[in-house]
């Protein structure tokens, strides 16, 4: 993946993580910890620049919708070849599942948004 593609994919992962963690209206401490660990792992692997981390951590997710997440996912996928598209979809799906289950309480909105996301991508 080219650097710009990788940055876009990382930004998308972070947005998806926080969006789904907030989907039920409660950003639990367990969900926040999961997202923080994910971002810290990216940083340790030199996959997350300081600028990108600031952008992700200070993004106003209250204005983010599932439609925006779907559109950004499509945009990232469109920049990849089919093999990388399949890989990123599996990774994103796994990320979403881990985030929505992080607090041990699968909320109907989390499941609804996840199904909507999956249905758009045939996952």
C-alpha positions in Angstrom: 0.0 0.0 0.0 1.2 3.5 -0.7 1.7 5.8 2.2 -1.4 7.9 1.5 -3.5 4.8 1.1 -2.1 3.5 4.4 -2.8 6.7 6.2 -6.4 6.7 4.8 -6.8 3.1 5.9 -5.5 3.9 9.4 -7.7 7.0 9.7 -10.7 4.9 8.7 -9.8 2.2 11.2 -9.6 4.7 14.0 -12.9 6.4 13.0 -14.7 3.1 12.7 -13.4 2.1 16.1 -14.6 5.2 17.8 -17.8 5.5 15.8 -18.9 1.9 16.8 -17.7 2.4 20.4 -20.0 5.4 20.6 -22.9 3.9 18.6 -24.9 3.0 21.7 -24.6 6.5 23.1 -22.1 5.4 25.8 -18.3 5.4 25.2 -17.5 3.0 28.0 -14.1 2.8 29.6 -13.5 -0.7 28.2 -14.3 0.6 24.7 -12.1 3.6 25.1 -9.2 1.4 26.4 -9.6 -0.9 23.4 -9.4 2.0 21.0 -6.4 3.5 22.9 -4.6 0.1 22.8 -5.3 -0.1 19.0 -3.9 3.4 18.4 -0.9 2.8 20.6 -0.1 -0.4 18.7 -0.2 1.5 15.5 2.1 4.2 17.0 4.6 1.6 18.2 4.8 0.1 14.7 5.4 3.6 13.3 2.0 3.4 11.4 0.5 6.4 13.2 2.1 9.8 12.9 1.7 12.4 15.6 -0.4 14.5 13.2 -2.7 11.6 12.3 -3.0 10.7 15.9 -4.1 14.2 16.8 -6.6 14.2 14.0 -8.1 10.9 15.1 -8.2 11.7 18.8 -9.8 15.1 18.3 -12.2 14.2 15.5 -15.8 15.2 16.4 -17.5 11.8 16.2 -20.8 13.1 17.3 -21.2 14.5 13.8 -20.2 11.2 12.2 -22.9 9.0 10.7 -22.9 5.4 9.5 -23.4 6.8 6.0 -20.1 8.7 6.4 -18.4 5.6 7.6 -19.7 3.6 4.7 -18.6 6.3 2.2 -15.2 6.6 3.7 -14.9 2.8 3.6 -15.8 2.8 -0.1 -13.3 5.5 -0.8 -10.5 3.6 0.9 -11.5 0.4 -0.9 -11.6 2.1 -4.3 -7.9 3.0 -3.9 -6.9 -0.7 -3.4 -6.6 -3.7 -5.6 -9.1 -6.6 -5.0 -6.8 -8.6 -2.8 -6.1 -5.7 -0.5 -9.8 -4.8 -0.5 -10.7 -8.3 0.8 -8.0 -8.1 3.5 -9.1 -4.7 4.7 -12.7 -5.6 4.8 -11.9 -8.6 7.0 -9.7 -6.5 9.2 -12.4 -3.8 9.5 -15.1 -6.3 10.2 -13.0 -7.9 12.9 -12.2 -4.5 14.4 -15.9 -3.6 14.6 -16.8 -6.9 16.2 -14.1 -6.5 18.9 -15.1 -2.9 19.6 -18.9 -3.6 19.9 -18.2 -6.5 22.2 -15.5 -4.8 24.2 -17.9 -3.7 27.0 -19.7 -7.1 27.1 -23.0 -5.4 26.1 -24.0 -5.7 22.4 -26.4 -2.8 21.9 -29.1 -2.9 19.2 -27.7 0.2 17.6 -24.2 -1.2 17.4 -25.6 -4.4 15.8 -27.9 -2.3 13.4 -25.0 -0.2 12.2 -22.7 -3.2 11.9 -25.2 -5.0 9.8 -25.7 -1.9 7.7 -22.0 -1.6 7.1 -21.6 -5.3 6.4 -24.5 -5.3 3.9 -22.9 -2.6 1.9 -19.7 -4.6 1.5 -21.0 -8.2 1.4 -19.1 -9.2 4.4 
